[in-house]
């Protein structure tokens, strides 16, 4: 009796509710009315004075680098075109003559050819053997561990067949104060071009200079328009002249003679130089020395140069030449992929036409192919004999 009536009543109520809900779903105007009533009820219960203020201000445009931490890094490029980004703090300084640590994952038939100290926010210009230039930011280069091979550079830059990266130059994150880029080729040709001509570089690159037949670009660096330039050759000669002797030229210009090369000689390095600096040279067999820049007289461009090292069978031909201040660290790279970090002060200062001292002990078949200077590591030095 009573229990049956209760169940019947609940059934009737549920059927009425179902019918009402179906009617709501079938009539959008009822849905809108219910939403309005519920919002008004919420407003009645919880409304108060606005505690925030809506303001119209400047719309900020965020670039990718605004979201990326700026850190000091090393960029390495192998002879076969593998590139990677490394944390610079992974390499601590060693005394002169140390054997170094493995800095790359290169195979026996490859070696690190280019190393640049930069930051994740800096703008890097990539100059090729064919005289073209490409552009990347530091953070656009993938980060790898010390022993990793890296990424093929062709995955980042649209290089033509037979085109290879010869020089990477660090242009400080869009705010560089230098006015010119100074170019040096293997055959001793030099050119000076305003840096503004490289502000907008297309994805497929731009022509940086017009090369003569069989010549190739080997070095590019920034200048302020008033600097002295020093150029070193494989046979141990150097020439110093003021950059004003090279007029400002357009991107597609060929350039002028910077050094008059001897037979079978070629350029191995060039740098901005001043009298308060030193000239650092390192040979392929691991010998190096520092010489006061004042020992290199400023003369006219196009000369044969003066002796900068006594080249013998013992120390071998020059691997490179650069100007240093005396407080930097050097990252020295061999054709077997070994990197050593040592302070410039550990390399003896001697006269121009001297042999130098042993900078790095080399394994059989190994030779130094390049080096670069980085900020000194003052926290720790490891003595490895």
Secondary structure, DSSP 8 states (H G I E B T S, - for coil): -HHHHHHHHHHHHHHHHHHHHHHHHH-HHHHHHHHHHHHHHHHHHH-----S-----------GGGGS---EEEEEEETTSEEEEEEGGG--EE-TT---EE-----TT--EEEEEEEETTSEEEEEETTSEEEEEEGGGS-B--TT---EEGGGTS---TT--EEEEEEE-TT-----EEEEEETTSEEEEEEGGGGSS--TT-EE-----TT--EEEEEEE-SS-EEEEEETTSEEEEEEGGGS-B--TT---EE-----TT--EEEEEEE-TTSEEEEEETTSEEEEEEGGGS----TT---EE-S---TTT-SEEEEEEE-SS-EEEEEETTSEEEEEEGGGS-B--TTS--EE-----TT--EEEEEEE----S-EE---
